[in-house]
Amino acid sequence: MYRIAIGLLALSSNLALAAPAAVPPAKQVLVDRVLAKMPLEQVGLQMLQRPVAESLRQARVVLEGRVAPDKQEAALKDIGTEVAKFYEAEAPAVKASTAETVKTTVAPLLAERFSEDELKQLAAILESPVRAKFEALAPDIQKALGEAVARANGPRVNPKLTELQTRIGLRLRAAAAQ
């Protein structure tokens, strides 16, 4: 019974640490102003673009090595259409997920690490001494957001990315067989 009580105490302590503190409304307004000036929605889109661009690059390499030059352009255009469809289908969800994740990861970081006065200066930005403090926080923001976006989108996007790579492979084989 003593172990259970200790375990519950430890669990409740961890939950207390994990739960974000309530942010006063005035401070939340300042956090929102700061977030509005940060291009964080691009983090998720860049994470989606990297593997898609790599798939396209690999397709070009394969086409150059295995497909007659006169057929490469048509095959690459066909693959480009697949890539564009994939990106158009996934980008809105990734962007929305990133925006939501910013609210749950970056906003608490800002609220926790900056006072209301500092957030006012940061929102105003220009030549504030807070700027250096904010820039020092940028790697933590990017890391936290990147990890959260990967967790939020990886299980959904990775299988579809594998399917895209399979479709590209089929098109490459079809182009090489012609």
Buried (B, 14 or more C-beta within 10 A) or exposed (E): EEEEEEEEEEEEEEEEEEEEEEBEEEBBEBBBBBBEEBEBBEBBBBBBBEBBEEBBEBBBEBBEEBBEEEBBEEBBEBBEEBBEEBBEEBBEBBBEBBEEBBEEBBBBBBBEBBEBEBBBBBBEEEEBEBEEBBEEBEEEBEEBBBEBBBEBBEEEBEEEBEEBBEBBBEBBEEBBEE
